[in-house]
């Protein structure tokens, strides 16, 4: 068993680094220090990726990691690959729910039940 950690728009409003670290500590004690990471790249861009990955790795092993985004800069693929993550592009369409949030939720659920 391992813990799926999602960093998304939902956590942005109250996102503080110390709260993220507390979450990692709680999860690592229950999940044998193995993590799955899902990041909303539309909210937390490339300047945050390295810090998020380092925080997870300080508390355990990063088993799988994904960055979901609808828009990406030129160097995102190289940066994400260098961090050992996978980039998932989510197509935006007019109206309806945010497809990025839906994709992130589905992936976090999938990771949590592996």
Secondary structure, DSSP 8 states (H G I E B T S, - for coil): --EEEEESHHHHTT--HHHHHHHHHHHHHHTTTEEEEEEETTTS-HHHHHHHHHHHHHHSEEEEEEEEESS--TTHHHHHHHTT-EEEE----SSSS-HHHHHHHHHHHHHHT-
